[in-house]
C-alpha cells in the first residue's frame, strides 16, 4: 500500500489526537516533549 500524506486540517491538535495519529500512548508524547526541545506544547 503506497504512503499517503494526510491533509493538514487545523493548526493545533490535542495530545490525544496526536497520539492517535501516531498510534502511540499520550505518555510517549509527553516523553518526547521532554527529550526534544523542538516539541513544545502551546
mmCIF entry with sequence, helices, sheets and N, C-alpha, C, O atoms, coordinates in Angstrom:
data_MODEL
# 
_entry.id   MODEL 
# 
_entity.id                         1 
_entity.type                       polymer 
_entity.pdbx_number_of_molecules   1 
# 
_entity_poly.entity_id                      1 
_entity_poly.type                           'polypeptide(L)' 
_entity_poly.nstd_linkage                   no 
_entity_poly.nstd_monomer                   no 
_entity_poly.pdbx_seq_one_letter_code       
;(UNK)(UNK)(UNK)(UNK)(UNK)(UNK)(UNK)(UNK)(UNK)(UNK)(UNK)(UNK)(UNK)(UNK)(UNK)(UNK)
(UNK)(UNK)(UNK)(UNK)(UNK)(UNK)(UNK)(UNK)(UNK)(UNK)(UNK)(UNK)(UNK)(UNK)(UNK)(UNK)
(UNK)(UNK)(UNK)(UNK)(UNK)(UNK)(UNK)(UNK)(UNK)(UNK)
;
_entity_poly.pdbx_seq_one_letter_code_can   XXXXXXXXXXXXXXXXXXXXXXXXXXXXXXXXXXXXXXXXXX 
_entity_poly.pdbx_strand_id                 A 
# 
loop_
_entity_poly_seq.entity_id 
_entity_poly_seq.num 
_entity_poly_seq.mon_id 
_entity_poly_seq.hetero 
1 1  UNK n 
1 2  UNK n 
1 3  UNK n 
1 4  UNK n 
1 5  UNK n 
1 6  UNK n 
1 7  UNK n 
1 8  UNK n 
1 9  UNK n 
1 10 UNK n 
1 11 UNK n 
1 12 UNK n 
1 13 UNK n 
1 14 UNK n 
1 15 UNK n 
1 16 UNK n 
1 17 UNK n 
1 18 UNK n 
1 19 UNK n 
1 20 UNK n 
1 21 UNK n 
1 22 UNK n 
1 23 UNK n 
1 24 UNK n 
1 25 UNK n 
1 26 UNK n 
1 27 UNK n 
1 28 UNK n 
1 29 UNK n 
1 30 UNK n 
1 31 UNK n 
1 32 UNK n 
1 33 UNK n 
1 34 UNK n 
1 35 UNK n 
1 36 UNK n 
1 37 UNK n 
1 38 UNK n 
1 39 UNK n 
1 40 UNK n 
1 41 UNK n 
1 42 UNK n 
# 
_struct_asym.id          A 
_struct_asym.entity_id   1 
# 
loop_
_struct_conf.conf_type_id 
_struct_conf.id 
_struct_conf.pdbx_PDB_helix_id 
_struct_conf.beg_label_comp_id 
_struct_conf.beg_label_asym_id 
_struct_conf.beg_label_seq_id 
_struct_conf.pdbx_beg_PDB_ins_code 
_struct_conf.end_label_comp_id 
_struct_conf.end_label_asym_id 
_struct_conf.end_label_seq_id 
_struct_conf.pdbx_end_PDB_ins_code 
_struct_conf.beg_auth_comp_id 
_struct_conf.beg_auth_asym_id 
_struct_conf.beg_auth_seq_id 
_struct_conf.end_auth_comp_id 
_struct_conf.end_auth_asym_id 
_struct_conf.end_auth_seq_id 
_struct_conf.pdbx_PDB_helix_class 
_struct_conf.details 
_struct_conf.pdbx_PDB_helix_length 
HELX_P HELX_P1 AA1 UNK A 15 ? UNK A 22 ? UNK A 15 UNK A 22 1 ? 8  
HELX_P HELX_P2 AA2 UNK A 26 ? UNK A 35 ? UNK A 26 UNK A 35 1 ? 10 
# 
_struct_conf_type.id          HELX_P 
_struct_conf_type.criteria    ? 
_struct_conf_type.reference   ? 
# 
loop_
_atom_site.group_PDB 
_atom_site.id 
_atom_site.type_symbol 
_atom_site.label_atom_id 
_atom_site.label_alt_id 
_atom_site.label_comp_id 
_atom_site.label_asym_id 
_atom_site.label_entity_id 
_atom_site.label_seq_id 
_atom_site.pdbx_PDB_ins_code 
_atom_site.Cartn_x 
_atom_site.Cartn_y 
_atom_site.Cartn_z 
_atom_site.occupancy 
_atom_site.B_iso_or_equiv 
_atom_site.pdbx_formal_charge 
_atom_site.auth_seq_id 
_atom_site.auth_comp_id 
_atom_site.auth_asym_id 
_atom_site.auth_atom_id 
_atom_site.pdbx_PDB_model_num 
ATOM 1   N N  . UNK A 1 1  ? 0.846  -1.174 0.000  1.00 0.00 ? 1  UNK A N  1 
ATOM 2   C CA . UNK A 1 1  ? 0.000  0.000  0.000  1.00 0.00 ? 1  UNK A CA 1 
ATOM 3   C C  . UNK A 1 1  ? 0.898  1.245  0.000  1.00 0.00 ? 1  UNK A C  1 
ATOM 4   O O  . UNK A 1 1  ? 1.747  1.385  0.880  1.00 0.00 ? 1  UNK A O  1 
ATOM 5   N N  . UNK A 1 2  ? 0.727  2.130  -0.950 1.00 0.00 ? 2  UNK A N  1 
ATOM 6   C CA . UNK A 1 2  ? 1.569  3.328  -1.010 1.00 0.00 ? 2  UNK A CA 1 
ATOM 7   C C  . UNK A 1 2  ? 1.250  4.300  0.129  1.00 0.00 ? 2  UNK A C  1 
ATOM 8   O O  . UNK A 1 2  ? 0.132  4.353  0.640  1.00 0.00 ? 2  UNK A O  1 
ATOM 9   N N  . UNK A 1 3  ? 2.267  5.057  0.498  1.00 0.00 ? 3  UNK A N  1 
ATOM 10  C CA . UNK A 1 3  ? 2.119  6.051  1.564  1.00 0.00 ? 3  UNK A CA 1 
ATOM 11  C C  . UNK A 1 3  ? 1.297  7.223  1.062  1.00 0.00 ? 3  UNK A C  1 
ATOM 12  O O  . UNK A 1 3  ? 1.534  7.733  -0.033 1.00 0.00 ? 3  UNK A O  1 
ATOM 13  N N  . UNK A 1 4  ? 0.336  7.648  1.858  1.00 0.00 ? 4  UNK A N  1 
ATOM 14  C CA . UNK A 1 4  ? -0.481 8.803  1.502  1.00 0.00 ? 4  UNK A CA 1 
ATOM 15  C C  . UNK A 1 4  ? -0.463 9.780  2.665  1.00 0.00 ? 4  UNK A C  1 
ATOM 16  O O  . UNK A 1 4  ? -0.872 9.446  3.777  1.00 0.00 ? 4  UNK A O  1 
ATOM 17  N N  . UNK A 1 5  ? 0.014  10.988 2.399  1.00 0.00 ? 5  UNK A N  1 
ATOM 18  C CA . UNK A 1 5  ? 0.076  12.004 3.438  1.00 0.00 ? 5  UNK A CA 1 
ATOM 19  C C  . UNK A 1 5  ? -1.306 12.548 3.739  1.00 0.00 ? 5  UNK A C  1 
ATOM 20  O O  . UNK A 1 5  ? -2.134 12.706 2.842  1.00 0.00 ? 5  UNK A O  1 
ATOM 21  N N  . UNK A 1 6  ? -1.544 12.832 5.009  1.00 0.00 ? 6  UNK A N  1 
ATOM 22  C CA . UNK A 1 6  ? -2.821 13.425 5.412  1.00 0.00 ? 6  UNK A CA 1 
ATOM 23  C C  . UNK A 1 6  ? -2.814 14.915 5.130  1.00 0.00 ? 6  UNK A C  1 
ATOM 24  O O  . UNK A 1 6  ? -1.773 15.570 5.186  1.00 0.00 ? 6  UNK A O  1 
ATOM 25  N N  . UNK A 1 7  ? -3.987 15.437 4.827  1.00 0.00 ? 7  UNK A N  1 
ATOM 26  C CA . UNK A 1 7  ? -4.113 16.883 4.683  1.00 0.00 ? 7  UNK A CA 1 
ATOM 27  C C  . UNK A 1 7  ? -4.126 17.514 6.067  1.00 0.00 ? 7  UNK A C  1 
ATOM 28  O O  . UNK A 1 7  ? -4.706 16.969 7.006  1.00 0.00 ? 7  UNK A O  1 
ATOM 29  N N  . UNK A 1 8  ? -3.490 18.652 6.178  1.00 0.00 ? 8  UNK A N  1 
ATOM 30  C CA . UNK A 1 8  ? -3.484 19.365 7.455  1.00 0.00 ? 8  UNK A CA 1 
ATOM 31  C C  . UNK A 1 8  ? -4.786 20.142 7.559  1.00 0.00 ? 8  UNK A C  1 
ATOM 32  O O  . UNK A 1 8  ? -5.052 21.035 6.755  1.00 0.00 ? 8  UNK A O  1 
ATOM 33  N N  . UNK A 1 9  ? -5.589 19.798 8.549  1.00 0.00 ? 9  UNK A N  1 
ATOM 34  C CA . UNK A 1 9  ? -6.894 20.417 8.683  1.00 0.00 ? 9  UNK A CA 1 
ATOM 35  C C  . UNK A 1 9  ? -6.945 21.552 9.689  1.00 0.00 ? 9  UNK A C  1 
ATOM 36  O O  . UNK A 1 9  ? -7.811 22.422 9.603  1.00 0.00 ? 9  UNK A O  1 
ATOM 37  N N  . UNK A 1 10 ? -6.022 21.549 10.644 1.00 0.00 ? 10 UNK A N  1 
ATOM 38  C CA . UNK A 1 10 ? -6.022 22.604 11.652 1.00 0.00 ? 10 UNK A CA 1 
ATOM 39  C C  . UNK A 1 10 ? -4.605 22.823 12.159 1.00 0.00 ? 10 UNK A C  1 
ATOM 40  O O  . UNK A 1 10 ? -3.718 22.001 11.929 1.00 0.00 ? 10 UNK A O  1 
ATOM 41  N N  . UNK A 1 11 ? -4.402 23.924 12.842 1.00 0.00 ? 11 UNK A N  1 
ATOM 42  C CA . UNK A 1 11 ? -3.061 24.286 13.299 1.00 0.00 ? 11 UNK A CA 1 
ATOM 43  C C  . UNK A 1 11 ? -2.665 23.614 14.608 1.00 0.00 ? 11 UNK A C  1 
ATOM 44  O O  . UNK A 1 11 ? -1.487 23.323 14.820 1.00 0.00 ? 11 UNK A O  1 
ATOM 45  N N  . UNK A 1 12 ? -3.620 23.366 15.477 1.00 0.00 ? 12 UNK A N  1 
ATOM 46  C CA . UNK A 1 12 ? -3.328 22.816 16.795 1.00 0.00 ? 12 UNK A CA 1 
ATOM 47  C C  . UNK A 1 12 ? -4.120 21.538 17.018 1.00 0.00 ? 12 UNK A C  1 
ATOM 48  O O  . UNK A 1 12 ? -5.283 21.439 16.629 1.00 0.00 ? 12 UNK A O  1 
ATOM 49  N N  . UNK A 1 13 ? -3.480 20.570 17.642 1.00 0.00 ? 13 UNK A N  1 
ATOM 50  C CA . UNK A 1 13 ? -4.113 19.294 17.952 1.00 0.00 ? 13 UNK A CA 1 
ATOM 51  C C  . UNK A 1 13 ? -3.945 19.007 19.437 1.00 0.00 ? 13 UNK A C  1 
ATOM 52  O O  . UNK A 1 13 ? -2.967 19.434 20.050 1.00 0.00 ? 13 UNK A O  1 
ATOM 53  N N  . UNK A 1 14 ? -4.890 18.289 20.009 1.00 0.00 ? 14 UNK A N  1 
ATOM 54  C CA . UNK A 1 14 ? -4.755 17.867 21.401 1.00 0.00 ? 14 UNK A CA 1 
ATOM 55  C C  . UNK A 1 14 ? -3.728 16.745 21.468 1.00 0.00 ? 14 UNK A C  1 
ATOM 56  O O  . UNK A 1 14 ? -3.405 16.121 20.458 1.00 0.00 ? 14 UNK A O  1 
ATOM 57  N N  . UNK A 1 15 ? -3.225 16.500 22.659 1.00 0.00 ? 15 UNK A N  1 
ATOM 58  C CA . UNK A 1 15 ? -2.253 15.421 22.815 1.00 0.00 ? 15 UNK A CA 1 
ATOM 59  C C  . UNK A 1 15 ? -2.880 14.074 22.451 1.00 0.00 ? 15 UNK A C  1 
ATOM 60  O O  . UNK A 1 15 ? -2.207 13.197 21.910 1.00 0.00 ? 15 UNK A O  1 
ATOM 61  N N  . UNK A 1 16 ? -4.152 13.919 22.746 1.00 0.00 ? 16 UNK A N  1 
ATOM 62  C CA . UNK A 1 16 ? -4.852 12.684 22.392 1.00 0.00 ? 16 UNK A CA 1 
ATOM 63  C C  . UNK A 1 16 ? -4.956 12.491 20.888 1.00 0.00 ? 16 UNK A C  1 
ATOM 64  O O  . UNK A 1 16 ? -4.799 11.377 20.389 1.00 0.00 ? 16 UNK A O  1 
ATOM 65  N N  . UNK A 1 17 ? -5.220 13.570 20.167 1.00 0.00 ? 17 UNK A N  1 
ATOM 66  C CA . UNK A 1 17 ? -5.302 13.495 18.708 1.00 0.00 ? 17 UNK A CA 1 
ATOM 67  C C  . UNK A 1 17 ? -3.951 13.129 18.098 1.00 0.00 ? 17 UNK A C  1 
ATOM 68  O O  . UNK A 1 17 ? -3.880 12.325 17.169 1.00 0.00 ? 17 UNK A O  1 
ATOM 69  N N  . UNK A 1 18 ? -2.886 13.721 18.622 1.00 0.00 ? 18 UNK A N  1 
ATOM 70  C CA . UNK A 1 18 ? -1.539 13.421 18.121 1.00 0.00 ? 18 UNK A CA 1 
ATOM 71  C C  . UNK A 1 18 ? -1.184 11.964 18.411 1.00 0.00 ? 18 UNK A C  1 
ATOM 72  O O  . UNK A 1 18 ? -0.639 11.271 17.552 1.00 0.00 ? 18 UNK A O  1 
ATOM 73  N N  . UNK A 1 19 ? -1.489 11.509 19.604 1.00 0.00 ? 19 UNK A N  1 
ATOM 74  C CA . UNK A 1 19 ? -1.215 10.120 19.966 1.00 0.00 ? 19 UNK A CA 1 
ATOM 75  C C  . UNK A 1 19 ? -1.969 9.164  19.044 1.00 0.00 ? 19 UNK A C  1 
ATOM 76  O O  . UNK A 1 19 ? -1.414 8.152  18.616 1.00 0.00 ? 19 UNK A O  1 
ATOM 77  N N  . UNK A 1 20 ? -3.213 9.472  18.739 1.00 0.00 ? 20 UNK A N  1 
ATOM 78  C CA . UNK A 1 20 ? -3.993 8.637  17.820 1.00 0.00 ? 20 UNK A CA 1 
ATOM 79  C C  . UNK A 1 20 ? -3.388 8.627  16.424 1.00 0.00 ? 20 UNK A C  1 
ATOM 80  O O  . UNK A 1 20 ? -3.337 7.580  15.778 1.00 0.00 ? 20 UNK A O  1 
ATOM 81  N N  . UNK A 1 21 ? -2.930 9.777  15.954 1.00 0.00 ? 21 UNK A N  1 
ATOM 82  C CA . UNK A 1 21 ? -2.331 9.867  14.612 1.00 0.00 ? 21 UNK A CA 1 
ATOM 83  C C  . UNK A 1 21 ? -1.112 8.962  14.478 1.00 0.00 ? 21 UNK A C  1 
ATOM 84  O O  . UNK A 1 21 ? -0.906 8.325  13.445 1.00 0.00 ? 21 UNK A O  1 
ATOM 85  N N  . UNK A 1 22 ? -0.302 8.914  15.546 1.00 0.00 ? 22 UNK A N  1 
ATOM 86  C CA . UNK A 1 22 ? 0.932  8.137  15.501 1.00 0.00 ? 22 UNK A CA 1 
ATOM 87  C C  . UNK A 1 22 ? 0.793  6.760  16.137 1.00 0.00 ? 22 UNK A C  1 
ATOM 88  O O  . UNK A 1 22 ? 1.749  5.986  16.188 1.00 0.00 ? 22 UNK A O  1 
ATOM 89  N N  . UNK A 1 23 ? -0.414 6.466  16.620 1.00 0.00 ? 23 UNK A N  1 
ATOM 90  C CA . UNK A 1 23 ? -0.717 5.176  17.244 1.00 0.00 ? 23 UNK A CA 1 
ATOM 91  C C  . UNK A 1 23 ? 0.232  4.868  18.406 1.00 0.00 ? 23 UNK A C  1 
ATOM 92  O O  . UNK A 1 23 ? 0.808  3.784  18.499 1.00 0.00 ? 23 UNK A O  1 
ATOM 93  N N  . UNK A 1 24 ? 0.370  5.868  19.289 1.00 0.00 ? 24 UNK A N  1 
ATOM 94  C CA . UNK A 1 24 ? 1.188  5.721  20.496 1.00 0.00 ? 24 UNK A CA 1 
ATOM 95  C C  . UNK A 1 24 ? 0.381  6.215  21.693 1.00 0.00 ? 24 UNK A C  1 
ATOM 96  O O  . UNK A 1 24 ? -0.683 6.815  21.534 1.00 0.00 ? 24 UNK A O  1 
ATOM 97  N N  . UNK A 1 25 ? 0.895  5.958  22.884 1.00 0.00 ? 25 UNK A N  1 
ATOM 98  C CA . UNK A 1 25 ? 0.250  6.446  24.104 1.00 0.00 ? 25 UNK A CA 1 
ATOM 99  C C  . UNK A 1 25 ? 0.568  7.920  24.319 1.00 0.00 ? 25 UNK A C  1 
ATOM 100 O O  . UNK A 1 25 ? 1.595  8.417  23.858 1.00 0.00 ? 25 UNK A O  1 
ATOM 101 N N  . UNK A 1 26 ? -0.318 8.608  25.019 1.00 0.00 ? 26 UNK A N  1 
ATOM 102 C CA . UNK A 1 26 ? -0.073 10.017 25.324 1.00 0.00 ? 26 UNK A CA 1 
ATOM 103 C C  . UNK A 1 26 ? 1.180  10.187 26.182 1.00 0.00 ? 26 UNK A C  1 
ATOM 104 O O  . UNK A 1 26 ? 1.854  11.214 26.097 1.00 0.00 ? 26 UNK A O  1 
ATOM 105 N N  . UNK A 1 27 ? 1.495  9.187  27.006 1.00 0.00 ? 27 UNK A N  1 
ATOM 106 C CA . UNK A 1 27 ? 2.701  9.277  27.839 1.00 0.00 ? 27 UNK A CA 1 
ATOM 107 C C  . UNK A 1 27 ? 3.966  9.334  26.982 1.00 0.00 ? 27 UNK A C  1 
ATOM 108 O O  . UNK A 1 27 ? 4.946  9.965  27.378 1.00 0.00 ? 27 UNK A O  1 
ATOM 109 N N  . UNK A 1 28 ? 3.959  8.695  25.833 1.00 0.00 ? 28 UNK A N  1 
ATOM 110 C CA . UNK A 1 28 ? 5.110  8.759  24.936 1.00 0.00 ? 28 UNK A CA 1 
ATOM 111 C C  . UNK A 1 28 ? 5.248  10.157 24.335 1.00 0.00 ? 28 UNK A C  1 
ATOM 112 O O  . UNK A 1 28 ? 6.362  10.650 24.160 1.00 0.00 ? 28 UNK A O  1 
ATOM 113 N N  . UNK A 1 29 ? 4.130  10.790 24.021 1.00 0.00 ? 29 UNK A N  1 
ATOM 114 C CA . UNK A 1 29 ? 4.167  12.167 23.511 1.00 0.00 ? 29 UNK A CA 1 
ATOM 115 C C  . UNK A 1 29 ? 4.759  13.083 24.583 1.00 0.00 ? 29 UNK A C  1 
ATOM 116 O O  . UNK A 1 29 ? 5.590  13.939 24.279 1.00 0.00 ? 29 UNK A O  1 
ATOM 117 N N  . UNK A 1 30 ? 4.336  12.906 25.830 1.00 0.00 ? 30 UNK A N  1 
ATOM 118 C CA . UNK A 1 30 ? 4.878  13.709 26.937 1.00 0.00 ? 30 UNK A CA 1 
ATOM 119 C C  . UNK A 1 30 ? 6.391  13.489 27.078 1.00 0.00 ? 30 UNK A C  1 
ATOM 120 O O  . UNK A 1 30 ? 7.141  14.435 27.319 1.00 0.00 ? 30 UNK A O  1 
ATOM 121 N N  . UNK A 1 31 ? 6.828  12.243 26.928 1.00 0.00 ? 31 UNK A N  1 
ATOM 122 C CA . UNK A 1 31 ? 8.259  11.941 26.989 1.00 0.00 ? 31 UNK A CA 1 
ATOM 123 C C  . UNK A 1 31 ? 8.999  12.678 25.884 1.00 0.00 ? 31 UNK A C  1 
ATOM 124 O O  . UNK A 1 31 ? 10.044 13.277 26.137 1.00 0.00 ? 31 UNK A O  1 
ATOM 125 N N  . UNK A 1 32 ? 8.474  12.643 24.661 1.00 0.00 ? 32 UNK A N  1 
ATOM 126 C CA . UNK A 1 32 ? 9.107  13.333 23.526 1.00 0.00 ? 32 UNK A CA 1 
ATOM 127 C C  . UNK A 1 32 ? 9.212  14.831 23.794 1.00 0.00 ? 32 UNK A C  1 
ATOM 128 O O  . UNK A 1 32 ? 10.207 15.462 23.437 1.00 0.00 ? 32 UNK A O  1 
ATOM 129 N N  . UNK A 1 33 ? 8.180  15.400 24.425 1.00 0.00 ? 33 UNK A N  1 
ATOM 130 C CA . UNK A 1 33 ? 8.213  16.836 24.744 1.00 0.00 ? 33 UNK A CA 1 
ATOM 131 C C  . UNK A 1 33 ? 9.401  17.167 25.652 1.00 0.00 ? 33 UNK A C  1 
ATOM 132 O O  . UNK A 1 33 ? 10.007 18.231 25.524 1.00 0.00 ? 33 UNK A O  1 
ATOM 133 N N  . UNK A 1 34 ? 9.730  16.257 26.563 1.00 0.00 ? 34 UNK A N  1 
ATOM 134 C CA . UNK A 1 34 ? 10.846 16.491 27.478 1.00 0.00 ? 34 UNK A CA 1 
ATOM 135 C C  . UNK A 1 34 ? 12.200 16.245 26.809 1.00 0.00 ? 34 UNK A C  1 
ATOM 136 O O  . UNK A 1 34 ? 13.178 16.926 27.118 1.00 0.00 ? 34 UNK A O  1 
ATOM 137 N N  . UNK A 1 35 ? 12.256 15.287 25.906 1.00 0.00 ? 35 UNK A N  1 
ATOM 138 C CA . UNK A 1 35 ? 13.514 14.899 25.267 1.00 0.00 ? 35 UNK A CA 1 
ATOM 139 C C  . UNK A 1 35 ? 13.948 15.829 24.136 1.00 0.00 ? 35 UNK A C  1 
ATOM 140 O O  . UNK A 1 35 ? 15.141 16.066 23.951 1.00 0.00 ? 35 UNK A O  1 
ATOM 141 N N  . UNK A 1 36 ? 12.989 16.352 23.384 1.00 0.00 ? 36 UNK A N  1 
ATOM 142 C CA . UNK A 1 36 ? 13.305 17.125 22.192 1.00 0.00 ? 36 UNK A CA 1 
ATOM 143 C C  . UNK A 1 36 ? 12.799 18.557 22.342 1.00 0.00 ? 36 UNK A C  1 
ATOM 144 O O  . UNK A 1 36 ? 11.594 18.791 22.432 1.00 0.00 ? 36 UNK A O  1 
ATOM 145 N N  . UNK A 1 37 ? 13.725 19.507 22.370 1.00 0.00 ? 37 UNK A N  1 
ATOM 146 C CA . UNK A 1 37 ? 13.364 20.909 22.593 1.00 0.00 ? 37 UNK A CA 1 
ATOM 147 C C  . UNK A 1 37 ? 12.452 21.470 21.513 1.00 0.00 ? 37 UNK A C  1 
ATOM 148 O O  . UNK A 1 37 ? 11.684 22.398 21.769 1.00 0.00 ? 37 UNK A O  1 
ATOM 149 N N  . UNK A 1 38 ? 12.528 20.916 20.311 1.00 0.00 ? 38 UNK A N  1 
ATOM 150 C CA . UNK A 1 38 ? 11.717 21.436 19.204 1.00 0.00 ? 38 UNK A CA 1 
ATOM 151 C C  . UNK A 1 38 ? 10.222 21.168 19.425 1.00 0.00 ? 38 UNK A C  1 
ATOM 152 O O  . UNK A 1 38 ? 9.378  21.877 18.876 1.00 0.00 ? 38 UNK A O  1 
ATOM 153 N N  . UNK A 1 39 ? 9.899  20.165 20.211 1.00 0.00 ? 39 UNK A N  1 
ATOM 154 C CA . UNK A 1 39 ? 8.499  19.845 20.502 1.00 0.00 ? 39 UNK A CA 1 
ATOM 155 C C  . UNK A 1 39 ? 8.058  20.614 21.734 1.00 0.00 ? 39 UNK A C  1 
ATOM 156 O O  . UNK A 1 39 ? 8.454  20.296 22.855 1.00 0.00 ? 39 UNK A O  1 
ATOM 157 N N  . UNK A 1 40 ? 7.240  21.618 21.515 1.00 0.00 ? 40 UNK A N  1 
ATOM 158 C CA . UNK A 1 40 ? 6.763  22.434 22.632 1.00 0.00 ? 40 UNK A CA 1 
ATOM 159 C C  . UNK A 1 40 ? 5.253  22.596 22.524 1.00 0.00 ? 40 UNK A C  1 
ATOM 160 O O  . UNK A 1 40 ? 4.751  23.105 21.523 1.00 0.00 ? 40 UNK A O  1 
ATOM 161 N N  . UNK A 1 41 ? 4.531  22.165 23.548 1.00 0.00 ? 41 UNK A N  1 
ATOM 162 C CA . UNK A 1 41 ? 3.087  22.373 23.526 1.00 0.00 ? 41 UNK A CA 1 
ATOM 163 C C  . UNK A 1 41 ? 2.758  23.856 23.649 1.00 0.00 ? 41 UNK A C  1 
ATOM 164 O O  . UNK A 1 41 ? 3.499  24.631 24.253 1.00 0.00 ? 41 UNK A O  1 
ATOM 165 N N  . UNK A 1 42 ? 1.648  24.220 23.071 1.00 0.00 ? 42 UNK A N  1 
ATOM 166 C CA . UNK A 1 42 ? 1.235  25.629 23.099 1.00 0.00 ? 42 UNK A CA 1 
ATOM 167 C C  . UNK A 1 42 ? 0.148  25.822 24.122 1.00 0.00 ? 42 UNK A C  1 
ATOM 168 O O  . UNK A 1 42 ? -0.339 26.939 24.302 1.00 0.00 ? 42 UNK A O  1 
# 
